[in-house]
Amino acid sequence: MPHVAQDRRALWWMGLAALLGGVVSRRAGAQGAGTAKPPRLFRVIVPVSDLDRAARFYGELLGIEGKRVSGGRHYLDAGGTIVALLDPRGDGDAQEPRPLPDNLYFAVADLEAVFARAMKLGGLSTETGDGGLPMGEIRKRPWGERSFYLKDPFGNPLCFVDETTLFTGG
């Protein structure tokens, strides 16, 4: 699966660059020099087994169309980070797509509108978690975010968060 392997290598190099950039920044700061620009996340791969169905689902859920860039890839620009829907077989790779192991988190301006679209599309979580709260409903989580959880038709876990309540660790 060359494309996924290339993306994984790119993410590894980005992580190394971030680590080394942090070391260089701290050293430069200690010496009075300028700081390095941090890397930015520009693409996230979402494995799917039916690219047309995935493009329709994510287009409706996110409210954006995106663009087919190859036989196995459809890109959607989510605020400067590309959500890359990938069916590896569409690009000639033999590997079967497997769902992501953990949630992709989207910050949105109108959580209720996205929730309404998610209700129509299906896949809202039926689990209970985060202090006994229903995951598939809009709720204020123990750390202060208002959010809800769902899975796409391919088993990829997603979470949508009201952008006015984002907890960024600060």
DSSP file (Angstrom, degrees, kcal/mol; ACC not computed):
  #  RESIDUE AA STRUCTURE BP1 BP2  ACC     N-H-->O    O-->H-N    N-H-->O    O-->H-N    TCO  KAPPA ALPHA  PHI   PSI    X-CA   Y-CA   Z-CA
    1    1 A M     >        0   0    0      0, 0.0     4,-2.4     0, 0.0     5,-0.2   0.000 360.0 360.0 360.0  77.1    0.0    0.0    0.0
    2    2 A P  H  >  +     0   0    0      0, 0.0     4,-2.7     0, 0.0     5,-0.2   0.845 360.0  52.2 -58.9 -39.9    2.5    2.6   -1.2
    3    3 A H  H  > S+     0   0    0      2,-0.2     4,-2.5     1,-0.2     5,-0.1   0.927 112.8  43.7 -66.4 -43.2    0.3    5.7   -0.6
    4    4 A V  H  > S+     0   0    0      2,-0.2     4,-2.7     1,-0.2    -1,-0.2   0.912 114.3  51.1 -67.1 -40.6   -0.5    4.9    3.0
    5    5 A A  H  X S+     0   0    0     -4,-2.4     4,-2.5     1,-0.2    -2,-0.2   0.911 110.7  49.1 -61.7 -40.9    3.1    3.9    3.6
    6    6 A Q  H  X S+     0   0    0     -4,-2.7     4,-2.5    -5,-0.2    -2,-0.2   0.916 111.6  49.1 -64.2 -41.6    4.2    7.2    2.2
    7    7 A D  H  X S+     0   0    0     -4,-2.5     4,-2.5     2,-0.2    -2,-0.2   0.895 111.3  49.4 -65.1 -39.1    1.7    9.1    4.4
    8    8 A R  H  X S+     0   0    0     -4,-2.7     4,-2.5     2,-0.2    -2,-0.2   0.914 111.5  48.8 -65.4 -41.8    2.9    7.2    7.5
    9    9 A R  H  X S+     0   0    0     -4,-2.5     4,-2.8     2,-0.2    -2,-0.2   0.916 110.7  51.2 -62.8 -41.4    6.5    8.1    6.6
   10   10 A A  H  X S+     0   0    0     -4,-2.5     4,-2.5     1,-0.2    -2,-0.2   0.917 110.6  48.2 -62.4 -42.4    5.5   11.7    6.1
   11   11 A L  H  X S+     0   0    0     -4,-2.5     4,-2.5     2,-0.2    -1,-0.2   0.898 110.9  51.5 -64.3 -39.0    3.8   11.8    9.5
   12   12 A W  H  X S+     0   0    0     -4,-2.5     4,-2.4     2,-0.2    -2,-0.2   0.937 111.9  46.2 -61.1 -46.3    6.9   10.1   11.1
   13   13 A W  H  X S+     0   0    0     -4,-2.8     4,-2.9     1,-0.2    -2,-0.2   0.879 111.0  52.8 -64.7 -37.5    9.1   12.8    9.5
   14   14 A M  H  X S+     0   0    0     -4,-2.5     4,-2.5     2,-0.2    -1,-0.2   0.910 109.7  49.0 -63.6 -40.5    6.7   15.5   10.6
   15   15 A G  H  X S+     0   0    0     -4,-2.5     4,-2.4     2,-0.2    -2,-0.2   0.919 112.6  47.1 -63.5 -43.4    6.9   14.2   14.2
   16   16 A L  H  X S+     0   0    0     -4,-2.4     4,-3.1     2,-0.2     5,-0.3   0.908 111.9  50.8 -63.3 -42.1   10.7   14.1   14.1
   17   17 A A  H  X S+     0   0    0     -4,-2.9     4,-3.1     2,-0.2    -2,-0.2   0.897 110.1  50.1 -62.8 -39.3   10.8   17.6   12.6
   18   18 A A  H  X S+     0   0    0     -4,-2.5     4,-2.2     2,-0.2    -2,-0.2   0.922 112.9  46.6 -64.0 -43.1    8.5   18.8   15.4
   19   19 A L  H  X S+     0   0    0     -4,-2.4     4,-1.8     2,-0.2    -2,-0.2   0.955 117.7  41.2 -63.3 -50.1   10.7   17.2   18.0
   20   20 A L  H  X S+     0   0    0     -4,-3.1     4,-2.9     1,-0.2    -2,-0.2   0.880 112.5  55.5 -66.4 -37.3   13.9   18.6   16.6
   21   21 A G  H  X S+     0   0    0     -4,-3.1     4,-2.9    -5,-0.3    15,-0.3   0.887 106.6  51.3 -61.6 -38.4   12.2   21.9   15.9
   22   22 A G  H  X S+     0   0    0     -4,-2.2     4,-2.4     2,-0.2    -1,-0.2   0.898 111.0  47.6 -64.4 -40.7   11.3   22.2   19.6
   23   23 A V  H  X S+     0   0    0     -4,-1.8     4,-2.3     2,-0.2    -2,-0.2   0.932 114.3  46.2 -64.9 -45.4   14.9   21.4   20.6
   24   24 A V  H  X S+     0   0    0     -4,-2.9     4,-3.2     1,-0.2     5,-0.2   0.914 112.4  51.5 -63.5 -42.0   16.2   24.0   18.1
   25   25 A S  H  X S+     0   0    0     -4,-2.9     4,-3.0     1,-0.2     5,-0.2   0.928 110.8  47.2 -61.2 -45.3   13.6   26.6   19.2
   26   26 A R  H  X S+     0   0    0     -4,-2.4     4,-2.1     2,-0.2    -1,-0.2   0.910 115.5  45.6 -63.7 -41.0   14.5   26.1   22.9
   27   27 A R  H  X S+     0   0    0     -4,-2.3     4,-1.3     2,-0.2    -2,-0.2   0.924 114.7  47.2 -67.4 -42.9   18.2   26.4   22.1
   28   28 A A  H  <>S+     0   0    0     -4,-3.2     5,-2.6     1,-0.2     4,-0.4   0.909 111.8  51.3 -65.1 -40.5   17.8   29.4   19.9
   29   29 A G  H ><5S+     0   0    0     -4,-3.0     3,-1.1     1,-0.2    -1,-0.2   0.892 107.4  52.8 -62.6 -39.1   15.5   31.1   22.5
   30   30 A A  H 3<5S+     0   0    0     -4,-2.1    -1,-0.2     1,-0.3    -2,-0.2   0.802 112.2  46.2 -65.9 -27.2   18.2   30.5   25.1
   31   31 A Q  T 3<5S-     0   0    0     -4,-1.3    -1,-0.3    -3,-0.3    -2,-0.2   0.399 119.4-109.2 -96.4   2.3   20.7   32.2   22.9
   32   32 A G  T < 5S+     0   0    0     -3,-1.1    -3,-0.2    -4,-0.4    -4,-0.1   0.511  75.7 130.6  86.6   4.5   18.4   35.1   22.0
   33   33 A A      < -     0   0    0     -5,-2.6    -1,-0.3    -6,-0.2    -2,-0.1  -0.314  64.2 -83.0 -84.7 173.5   17.8   34.0   18.4
   34   34 A G        -     0   0    0      1,-0.1     2,-0.3    -3,-0.1    -1,-0.2  -0.129  45.4-109.1 -68.8 169.7   14.4   33.7   16.7
   35   35 A T        -     0   0    0     -7,-0.1     2,-0.1    -6,-0.1    -1,-0.1  -0.760  27.9-111.3-104.2 151.6   12.1   30.7   17.0
   36   36 A A        -     0   0    0    -15,-0.3    -1,-0.0    -2,-0.3   -11,-0.0  -0.477  34.1-107.1 -77.3 148.7   11.4   28.1   14.3
   37   37 A K        -     0   0    0     -2,-0.1    -1,-0.1     1,-0.1   -16,-0.0  -0.626  39.2-121.8 -74.2 129.1    7.9   27.9   12.8
   38   38 A P        -     0   0    0      0, 0.0   -20,-0.1     0, 0.0    -1,-0.1  -0.346  28.1-103.6 -70.8 154.2    6.1   24.8   14.1
   39   39 A P        -     0   0    0      0, 0.0     2,-0.4     0, 0.0   -25,-0.0  -0.298  33.4-141.9 -69.1 162.7    4.9   22.2   11.6
   40   40 A R        -     0   0    0     -2,-0.0     2,-0.5     0, 0.0   -26,-0.0  -0.960  17.6-112.2-126.6 147.9    1.2   22.0   10.9
   41   41 A L        +     0   0    0     -2,-0.4     3,-0.1     1,-0.2   -30,-0.0  -0.655  40.1 168.0 -75.6 123.7   -1.0   19.0   10.3
   42   42 A F        +     0   0    0     -2,-0.5    40,-3.1     1,-0.3     2,-0.3   0.634  56.3  26.0-116.3 -17.4   -2.1   19.2    6.7
   43   43 A R  E     -a   82   0A   0     38,-0.2     2,-0.4   -36,-0.1    -1,-0.3  -0.989  50.3-170.1-151.5 140.1   -3.7   15.7    5.9
   44   44 A V  E     -a   83   0A   0     38,-2.9    40,-3.1    -2,-0.3     2,-0.4  -0.999  22.4-136.6-127.0 128.9   -5.4   12.9    7.8
   45   45 A I  E     -a   84   0A   0     -2,-0.4    40,-0.2    38,-0.2    38,-0.1  -0.724  15.4-169.9 -87.7 129.7   -6.2    9.6    6.1
   46   46 A V  E     -a   85   0A   0     38,-3.1    40,-2.5    -2,-0.4     2,-0.2  -0.953  19.9-138.1-118.3 108.5   -9.6    8.1    6.7
   47   47 A P  E     +a   86   0A   0      0, 0.0     2,-0.3     0, 0.0    40,-0.2  -0.462  30.0 170.5 -71.7 134.2   -9.7    4.5    5.4
   48   48 A V        -     0   0    0     38,-2.6     3,-0.2    -2,-0.2    50,-0.1  -0.938  34.5-148.6-138.7 159.2  -12.9    3.6    3.5
   49   49 A S  S    S+     0   0    0     -2,-0.3     2,-0.3     1,-0.3    38,-0.1   0.474  92.9  39.9-108.5  -4.4  -14.1    0.6    1.4
   50   50 A D     >  -     0   0    0      1,-0.1     4,-2.6    36,-0.1    -1,-0.3  -0.813  65.0-169.6-145.4  99.2  -16.4    2.5   -0.9
   51   51 A L  H  > S+     0   0    0     -2,-0.3     4,-2.7     1,-0.2     5,-0.2   0.868  86.1  50.9 -63.7 -39.9  -15.1    5.9   -2.0
   52   52 A D  H  > S+     0   0    0      2,-0.2     4,-2.0     1,-0.2    -1,-0.2   0.934 113.4  45.2 -63.7 -44.9  -18.3    7.1   -3.7
   53   53 A R  H  > S+     0   0    0      1,-0.2     4,-2.7     2,-0.2    -2,-0.2   0.908 113.9  50.1 -63.9 -41.8  -20.4    6.3   -0.6
   54   54 A A  H  X S+     0   0    0     -4,-2.6     4,-3.0     2,-0.2     5,-0.4   0.910 108.6  51.9 -63.5 -43.2  -17.7    7.9    1.7
   55   55 A A  H  X S+     0   0    0     -4,-2.7     4,-2.0     1,-0.2    -1,-0.2   0.897 112.6  46.0 -61.7 -40.4  -17.6   11.0   -0.4
   56   56 A R  H  X S+     0   0    0     -4,-2.0     4,-2.3    -5,-0.2     5,-0.2   0.939 114.8  47.3 -66.4 -46.6  -21.4   11.4   -0.2
   57   57 A F  H  X S+     0   0    0     -4,-2.7     4,-2.8     1,-0.2     5,-0.2   0.960 118.3  38.9 -60.6 -54.0  -21.5   10.6    3.6
   58   58 A Y  H  X S+     0   0    0     -4,-3.0     4,-2.9     1,-0.2     6,-0.4   0.863 113.6  56.1 -69.3 -34.4  -18.7   13.1    4.5
   59   59 A G  H  X>S+     0   0    0     -4,-2.0     4,-1.3    -5,-0.4     5,-0.9   0.929 114.3  39.3 -60.3 -44.7  -19.9   15.7    2.0
   60   60 A E  H  <5S+     0   0    0     -4,-2.3    -2,-0.2     3,-0.2    -1,-0.2   0.924 118.3  47.6 -71.4 -44.1  -23.3   15.7    3.6
   61   61 A L  H  <5S+     0   0    0     -4,-2.8    -2,-0.2    -5,-0.2    -3,-0.2   0.929 122.3  33.6 -63.6 -46.3  -22.0   15.5    7.2
   62   62 A L  H  <5S-     0   0    0     -4,-2.9    -1,-0.2     2,-0.2    -2,-0.2   0.655 104.2-125.6 -85.5 -16.1  -19.4   18.2    6.9
   63   63 A G  T  <5S+     0   0    0     -4,-1.3     2,-0.3    -5,-0.3    -3,-0.2   0.768  75.5 104.7  76.4  25.5  -21.3   20.3    4.4
   64   64 A I      < -     0   0    0     -5,-0.9    -1,-0.3    -6,-0.4    -2,-0.2  -0.981  61.6-145.7-137.2 149.8  -18.5   20.4    1.8
   65   65 A E        -     0   0    0     -2,-0.3    -6,-0.1     1,-0.1    -1,-0.1   0.919  29.2-168.6 -83.1 -45.7  -18.1   18.5   -1.5
   66   66 A G        -     0   0    0     -7,-0.1     2,-0.3    11,-0.1    10,-0.2  -0.335  22.0 -89.4  80.0-170.4  -14.4   17.9   -1.7
   67   67 A K  E     -B   75   0A   0      8,-2.6     8,-3.1    -2,-0.1     2,-0.5  -0.994  18.6-124.4-149.0 133.8  -12.6   16.6   -4.8
   68   68 A R  E     +B   74   0A   0     -2,-0.3     6,-0.3     6,-0.3     3,-0.1  -0.679  30.5 174.0 -75.6 123.6  -11.7   13.2   -6.3
   69   69 A V  E     -     0   0A   0      4,-1.9     2,-0.3    -2,-0.5     5,-0.2   0.559  62.8  -7.1-111.5 -12.3   -7.9   13.3   -6.7
   70   70 A S  E >  S-B   73   0A   0      3,-1.4     3,-0.7     1,-0.0    -1,-0.3  -0.944  85.7 -80.5-163.7-179.7   -7.3    9.7   -7.8
   71   71 A G  T 3  S+     0   0    0     -2,-0.3    20,-0.2     1,-0.2   -20,-0.1   0.731 130.4  29.6 -63.7 -21.3   -9.1    6.4   -8.2
   72   72 A G  T 3  S+     0   0    0     18,-0.2    15,-2.7    17,-0.1     2,-0.4   0.333 110.8  72.9-121.0   6.0   -8.8    5.8   -4.5
   73   73 A R  E <   +BC  70  86A   0     -3,-0.7    -4,-1.9    13,-0.2    -3,-1.4  -0.976  42.0 177.9-132.5 138.2   -8.7    9.2   -2.9
   74   74 A H  E     -BC  68  85A   0     11,-1.9    11,-2.8    -2,-0.4     2,-0.4  -0.987  20.7-153.2-133.1 122.9  -11.3   12.0   -2.3
   75   75 A Y  E     -BC  67  84A   0     -8,-3.1    -8,-2.6    -2,-0.4     2,-0.4  -0.812  11.7-174.1-105.3 136.4  -10.0   15.1   -0.5
   76   76 A L  E     - C   0  83A   0      7,-1.8     7,-3.3    -2,-0.4     2,-0.9  -0.997  23.4-133.5-124.7 130.6  -12.1   17.4    1.7
   77   77 A D  E     - C   0  82A   0     -2,-0.4     2,-0.9     5,-0.2     5,-0.2  -0.745  21.5-174.8 -87.2 109.1  -10.6   20.6    3.1
   78   78 A A  E >  S- C   0  81A   0      3,-2.8     3,-0.9    -2,-0.9    -1,-0.1  -0.700  73.1 -48.2-105.2  78.6  -11.6   20.8    6.8
   79   79 A G  T 3  S-     0   0    0     -2,-0.9    -1,-0.1     1,-0.2     3,-0.1   0.833 119.4 -37.3  67.1  34.5  -10.3   24.2    7.8
   80   80 A G  T 3  S+     0   0    0      1,-0.3     2,-0.5   -38,-0.1    -1,-0.2   0.274 122.0  96.7 100.0 -11.3   -6.8   23.8    6.2
   81   81 A T  E <  S- C   0  78A   0     -3,-0.9    -3,-2.8   -38,-0.0     2,-0.5  -0.959  72.8-131.7-109.6 127.8   -6.4   20.1    7.1
   82   82 A I  E     -aC  43  77A   0    -40,-3.1   -38,-2.9    -2,-0.5     2,-0.9  -0.648   6.8-150.8 -80.8 125.9   -7.3   17.7    4.3
   83   83 A V  E     -aC  44  76A   0     -7,-3.3    -7,-1.8    -2,-0.5     2,-0.9  -0.879  19.7-159.6 -91.4 108.3   -9.5   14.8    5.3
   84   84 A A  E     -aC  45  75A   0    -40,-3.1   -38,-3.1    -2,-0.9     2,-0.5  -0.807   6.4-155.5 -98.9 104.0   -8.3   12.2    2.7
   85   85 A L  E     -aC  46  74A   0    -11,-2.8   -11,-1.9    -2,-0.9     2,-0.5  -0.686  21.6-167.4 -75.5 124.2  -10.9    9.5    2.2
   86   86 A L  E     +aC  47  73A   0    -40,-2.5   -38,-2.6    -2,-0.5   -13,-0.2  -0.959  29.4 177.5-128.2 118.2   -8.8    6.6    1.0
   87   87 A D    >>  -     0   0    0    -15,-2.7     3,-1.7    -2,-0.5     4,-0.5  -0.932  19.6-160.6-107.1 101.5   -9.9    3.3   -0.6
   88   88 A P  G >4>S+     0   0    0      0, 0.0     5,-2.4     0, 0.0     3,-1.1   0.798  86.2  61.7 -57.2 -30.5   -6.4    1.8   -1.2
   89   89 A R  G >45S+     0   0    0      1,-0.3     3,-1.6     3,-0.2   -17,-0.1   0.818  94.2  63.2 -66.0 -28.7   -7.8   -0.7   -3.8
   90   90 A G  G <45S+     0   0    0     -3,-1.7    -1,-0.3     1,-0.3   -18,-0.2   0.704 104.6  47.1 -68.1 -19.7   -8.9    2.3   -5.9
   91   91 A D  G <<5S-     0   0    0     -3,-1.1    -1,-0.3    -4,-0.5    -2,-0.2   0.210 128.8 -97.1-103.4  12.9   -5.2    3.2   -6.3
   92   92 A G  T < 5S+     0   0    0     -3,-1.6     2,-0.3     1,-0.3    -3,-0.2   0.565  79.1 137.9  87.9   8.7   -4.2   -0.3   -7.1
   93   93 A D      < -     0   0    0     -5,-2.4    -1,-0.3    -6,-0.1    -2,-0.1  -0.646  48.2-145.9 -88.7 147.9   -3.1   -1.4   -3.6
   94   94 A A        +     0   0    0     -2,-0.3    -1,-0.1     2,-0.1    -5,-0.1   0.692  63.2 107.6 -86.0 -19.8   -4.1   -4.8   -2.4
   95   95 A Q        -     0   0    0     -7,-0.1    -6,-0.2     1,-0.1    -2,-0.1  -0.325  68.6-126.5 -68.2 138.7   -4.5   -4.0    1.3
   96   96 A E        -     0   0    0     -8,-0.1     2,-0.1     1,-0.1    -1,-0.1  -0.618  30.6-108.8 -78.6 139.8   -8.0   -3.9    2.7
   97   97 A P        -     0   0    0      0, 0.0    -1,-0.1     0, 0.0   -10,-0.0  -0.466  32.9-161.2 -69.1 141.3   -8.9   -0.6    4.5
   98   98 A R        -     0   0    0     -2,-0.1    57,-0.1   -50,-0.1    56,-0.0  -0.964  25.3-102.6-122.1 142.2   -9.3   -0.9    8.3
   99   99 A P        -     0   0    0      0, 0.0    57,-0.1     0, 0.0    56,-0.1  -0.178  44.5 -92.9 -60.8 154.1  -11.1    1.7   10.5
  100  100 A L        -     0   0    0    -53,-0.2     4,-0.1     1,-0.1   -54,-0.0  -0.332  28.9-131.1 -61.7 148.0   -9.1    4.2   12.5
  101  101 A P  S    S+     0   0    0      0, 0.0     2,-0.3     0, 0.0    -1,-0.1   0.721  83.2  20.0 -78.1 -19.6   -8.4    3.1   16.1
  102  102 A D  S    S-     0   0    0     55,-0.1    -2,-0.1     1,-0.1     0, 0.0  -0.923  94.6 -68.0-146.4 169.7   -9.6    6.3   17.7
  103  103 A N        -     0   0    0     -2,-0.3     2,-0.5    55,-0.1    55,-0.3  -0.138  28.6-141.4 -61.7 146.4  -11.7    9.4   17.1
  104  104 A L  E     -d  158   0B   0     53,-1.6    55,-2.5    -4,-0.1     2,-0.5  -0.939  26.0-144.3 -97.6 132.2  -11.1   12.2   14.6
  105  105 A Y  E     -d  159   0B   0     -2,-0.5     2,-0.5    53,-0.2    55,-0.2  -0.876  15.5-169.9-106.9 128.3  -12.2   15.4   16.3
  106  106 A F  E     -d  160   0B   0     53,-2.7    55,-3.0    -2,-0.5     2,-0.5  -0.961  13.3-147.1-115.5 129.5  -13.8   18.2   14.3
  107  107 A A  E     -d  161   0B   0     -2,-0.5     2,-0.3    53,-0.2    55,-0.2  -0.843  26.2-175.4 -91.8 129.9  -14.4   21.7   15.8
  108  108 A V  E     -d  162   0B   0     53,-2.8    55,-2.9    -2,-0.5     3,-0.3  -0.941  33.5-142.2-131.8 150.4  -17.6   23.2   14.3
  109  109 A A  S    S+     0   0    0     -2,-0.3     2,-0.5     1,-0.2    55,-0.1   0.816 100.5  36.7 -77.3 -32.4  -19.3   26.5   14.6
  110  110 A D     >  +     0   0    0      1,-0.2     4,-1.8     2,-0.1     3,-0.3  -0.756  63.6 172.4-126.4  84.1  -22.9   25.1   14.6
  111  111 A L  H  > S+     0   0    0     -2,-0.5     4,-2.6    -3,-0.3     5,-0.2   0.858  79.3  56.4 -61.1 -37.8  -22.9   21.8   16.5
  112  112 A E  H  > S+     0   0    0      1,-0.2     4,-2.2     2,-0.2    -1,-0.2   0.883 106.1  50.1 -65.0 -38.2  -26.6   21.5   16.4
  113  113 A A  H  > S+     0   0    0     -3,-0.3     4,-2.0     2,-0.2    -1,-0.2   0.911 112.6  46.3 -66.5 -42.5  -26.7   21.7   12.6
  114  114 A V  H  X S+     0   0    0     -4,-1.8     4,-2.6     2,-0.2    -2,-0.2   0.904 111.5  52.7 -66.4 -40.2  -24.0   19.0   12.3
  115  115 A F  H  X S+     0   0    0     -4,-2.6     4,-2.5     2,-0.2    -2,-0.2   0.910 107.2  52.0 -60.6 -42.9  -25.9   16.8   14.8
  116  116 A A  H  X S+     0   0    0     -4,-2.2     4,-1.6     1,-0.2    -1,-0.2   0.912 111.4  46.7 -61.0 -42.6  -29.1   17.2   12.8
  117  117 A R  H  X S+     0   0    0     -4,-2.0     4,-2.0     1,-0.2    -2,-0.2   0.904 111.4  51.8 -65.3 -40.4  -27.2   16.0    9.6
  118  118 A A  H  X S+     0   0    0     -4,-2.6     4,-2.4     1,-0.2     6,-0.2   0.884 105.7  55.1 -64.0 -38.4  -25.6   13.1   11.6
  119  119 A M  H  < S+     0   0    0     -4,-2.5    -1,-0.2     1,-0.2    -2,-0.2   0.907 110.0  46.4 -60.9 -41.0  -29.1   12.0   12.9
  120  120 A K  H  < S+     0   0    0     -4,-1.6    -1,-0.2     1,-0.2    -2,-0.2   0.876 116.0  45.1 -67.9 -37.5  -30.3   11.8    9.2
  121  121 A L  H  < S-     0   0    0     -4,-2.0    -2,-0.2     1,-0.1    -1,-0.2   0.777 104.4-141.3 -79.1 -27.6  -27.1    9.9    8.1
  122  122 A G     <  +     0   0    0     -4,-2.4    -1,-0.1    -5,-0.2    -2,-0.1  -0.131  63.4 105.7  89.4 169.8  -27.1    7.5   11.1
  123  123 A G        +     0   0    0      1,-0.3    28,-2.3    -4,-0.1     3,-0.1   0.474  40.2 159.0  99.0   3.9  -24.2    6.1   13.1
  124  124 A L  B     -E  150   0B   0     -6,-0.2    26,-0.3    26,-0.2    -1,-0.3  -0.336  51.4 -97.6 -59.5 141.0  -24.6    8.1   16.3
  125  125 A S        -     0   0    0     24,-2.3    11,-0.5    10,-0.2    -1,-0.1  -0.289  28.5-166.8 -61.6 141.1  -22.9    6.3   19.2
  126  126 A T        +     0   0    0      9,-0.1    -1,-0.1    -3,-0.1     2,-0.1   0.284  56.4 109.3-106.1   4.9  -25.1    4.2   21.5
  127  127 A E        -     0   0    0      7,-0.1     8,-2.6     1,-0.0     9,-0.5  -0.364  61.4-138.4 -81.7 159.9  -22.4    4.0   24.1
  128  128 A T  E     +H  134   0C   0      6,-0.2     2,-0.3     7,-0.1     3,-0.1  -0.951  44.1 122.5-114.1 138.8  -22.2    5.6   27.5
  129  129 A G  E  >  +H  133   0C   0      4,-2.7     4,-2.3    -2,-0.4     0, 0.0  -0.908  30.3  73.6-167.9-166.6  -19.0    7.2   28.7
  130  130 A D  T  4 S-     0   0    0     -2,-0.3     3,-0.3     1,-0.2    -1,-0.2   0.916 130.1 -25.1  45.9  61.4  -17.4   10.3   29.9
  131  131 A G  T  4 S-     0   0    0      1,-0.2    -1,-0.2    -3,-0.1    -2,-0.0   0.782 122.7 -55.1  78.0  26.5  -18.9   10.3   33.4
  132  132 A G  T  4 S+     0   0    0      1,-0.3    -2,-0.2     0, 0.0    -1,-0.2   0.620  97.6 143.4  83.4  12.7  -22.0    8.3   32.4
  133  133 A L  E  <  -H  129   0C   0     -4,-2.3    -4,-2.7    -3,-0.3     2,-0.4  -0.626  59.3-106.7 -88.1 144.9  -23.1   10.6   29.6
  134  134 A P  E >   -H  128   0C   0      0, 0.0     3,-1.0     0, 0.0    -6,-0.2  -0.562  25.3-153.0 -68.4 125.8  -24.6    9.3   26.3
  135  135 A M  T 3  S+     0   0    0     -8,-2.6    14,-2.8    -2,-0.4   -10,-0.2   0.786  89.0  58.9 -73.7 -27.7  -21.9    9.7   23.6
  136  136 A G  T 3  S+     0   0    0     -9,-0.5     2,-0.3   -11,-0.5    -1,-0.2   0.252  97.8  73.2 -88.4  13.6  -24.3   10.0   20.7
  137  137 A E  S <  S-     0   0    0     -3,-1.0     2,-0.6    10,-0.1    10,-0.2  -0.909  94.1 -99.5-122.2 153.0  -26.0   13.1   22.2
  138  138 A I        +     0   0    0     -2,-0.3     2,-0.3    10,-0.1    10,-0.2  -0.609  61.4 153.7 -69.7 119.1  -24.8   16.6   22.4
  139  139 A R  E     -F  147   0B   0      8,-2.0     8,-2.2    -2,-0.6     2,-0.7  -0.981  51.7-107.3-145.0 154.7  -23.6   16.9   26.0
  140  140 A K  E     -F  146   0B   0     -2,-0.3     6,-0.3     6,-0.2     5,-0.1  -0.780  42.9-140.9 -83.2 119.2  -21.1   19.0   28.0
  141  141 A R    >   -     0   0    0      4,-3.9     3,-2.8    -2,-0.7   -10,-0.1  -0.345  25.7 -99.8 -79.9 161.4  -18.3   16.6   28.8
  142  142 A P  T 3  S+     0   0    0      0, 0.0    -1,-0.1     0, 0.0    -2,-0.0   0.750 123.6  54.6 -54.3 -26.2  -16.4   16.6   32.1
  143  143 A W  T 3  S-     0   0    0      2,-0.1    -2,-0.0    24,-0.0    -3,-0.0   0.368 124.8-100.2 -91.7   5.0  -13.6   18.7   30.6
  144  144 A G  S <  S+     0   0    0     -3,-2.8     2,-0.2     1,-0.3    22,-0.0   0.266  78.7 128.3 103.7 -11.4  -16.0   21.4   29.4
  145  145 A E        -     0   0    0     -5,-0.1    -4,-3.9    22,-0.0     2,-0.6  -0.549  52.0-138.8 -80.9 143.9  -16.5   20.6   25.7
  146  146 A R  E     +F  140   0B   0     16,-0.3    16,-2.7    -6,-0.3     2,-0.3  -0.905  48.6 136.1 -94.8 124.7  -19.9   20.3   24.2
  147  147 A S  E     -FG 139 161B   0     -8,-2.2    -8,-2.0    -2,-0.6     2,-0.3  -0.951  40.6-148.3-157.8 171.9  -19.8   17.3   21.8
  148  148 A F  E     - G   0 160B   0     12,-1.6    12,-2.4    -2,-0.3     2,-0.3  -0.971  17.1-139.4-147.6 159.9  -21.3   14.2   20.3
  149  149 A Y  E     + G   0 159B   0    -14,-2.8   -24,-2.3    -2,-0.3     2,-0.3  -0.881  24.5 155.8-123.3 149.8  -19.8   11.0   18.8
  150  150 A L  E     -EG 124 158B   0      8,-2.1     8,-3.2    -2,-0.3     2,-0.4  -0.953  32.2-121.7-156.2 172.9  -20.6    8.7   15.9
  151  151 A K  E     - G   0 157B   0    -28,-2.3    -2,-0.0    -2,-0.3   -48,-0.0  -0.977  24.7-127.6-122.4 141.0  -19.1    6.2   13.5
  152  152 A D    >   -     0   0    0      4,-2.3     3,-2.1    -2,-0.4   -98,-0.0  -0.246  42.9 -89.7 -73.8 173.9  -19.0    6.6    9.7
  153  153 A P  T 3  S+     0   0    0      0, 0.0    -1,-0.1     0, 0.0   -30,-0.0   0.601 128.2  54.7 -62.9  -8.6  -20.4    3.7    7.6
  154  154 A F  T 3  S-     0   0    0      2,-0.1  -100,-0.0  -107,-0.1    -2,-0.0   0.301 122.4-100.6-108.6   6.6  -16.9    2.2    7.6
  155  155 A G  S <  S+     0   0    0     -3,-2.1  -107,-0.1     1,-0.3   -32,-0.0   0.512  71.2 146.7  89.6   5.7  -16.4    2.1   11.3
  156  156 A N        -     0   0    0   -109,-0.1    -4,-2.3   -57,-0.1     2,-0.3  -0.650  46.6-130.0 -77.2 124.0  -14.2    5.2   11.7
  157  157 A P  E     - G   0 151B   0      0, 0.0   -53,-1.6     0, 0.0     2,-0.3  -0.573  29.9-176.7 -79.3 135.1  -15.0    6.9   15.0
  158  158 A L  E     -dG 104 150B   0     -8,-3.2    -8,-2.1    -2,-0.3     2,-0.4  -0.921  13.3-165.1-129.9 152.4  -15.7   10.7   14.8
  159  159 A C  E     -dG 105 149B   0    -55,-2.5   -53,-2.7    -2,-0.3     2,-0.5  -0.998   6.1-156.9-137.9 137.3  -16.4   13.4   17.3
  160  160 A F  E     -dG 106 148B   0    -12,-2.4   -12,-1.6    -2,-0.4     2,-0.4  -0.961  13.6-168.4-116.1 131.2  -17.8   16.9   16.7
  161  161 A V  E     -dG 107 147B   0    -55,-3.0   -53,-2.8    -2,-0.5     2,-0.4  -0.944  30.0-111.9-124.2 136.3  -17.1   19.6   19.2
  162  162 A D  E >   -d  108   0B   0    -16,-2.7     3,-2.4    -2,-0.4   -16,-0.3  -0.526  29.2-139.5 -62.6 120.3  -18.6   23.1   19.6
  163  163 A E  G >  S+     0   0    0    -55,-2.9     3,-0.7    -2,-0.4    -1,-0.2   0.705  98.5  62.8 -63.3 -18.9  -15.7   25.4   18.7
  164  164 A T  G 3  S+     0   0    0    -56,-0.3    -1,-0.3     1,-0.2    -2,-0.1   0.573 106.8  45.0 -80.5  -6.4  -16.6   27.8   21.4
  165  165 A T  G <  S+     0   0    0     -3,-2.4    -1,-0.2   -19,-0.2    -2,-0.2   0.243  78.2 145.1-118.3  12.7  -15.9   25.1   24.1
  166  166 A L    <   -     0   0    0     -3,-0.7     2,-0.6    -4,-0.2    -3,-0.0  -0.253  38.1-150.5 -58.2 132.7  -12.7   23.6   22.8
  167  167 A F        +     0   0    0      1,-0.1    -1,-0.1     2,-0.1    -2,-0.1  -0.934  19.9 173.3-101.7 116.3  -10.3   22.4   25.5
  168  168 A T        -     0   0    0     -2,-0.6    -1,-0.1     0, 0.0    -2,-0.1   0.181  57.9 -97.3-111.2  15.3   -6.8   22.7   24.1
  169  169 A G              0   0    0      1,-0.0    -2,-0.1     0, 0.0     0, 0.0   0.418 360.0 360.0  90.0  -2.5   -4.9   21.9   27.3
  170  170 A G              0   0    0      0, 0.0    -3,-0.0     0, 0.0    -1,-0.0   0.460 360.0 360.0 -91.6 360.0   -4.2   25.5   28.3
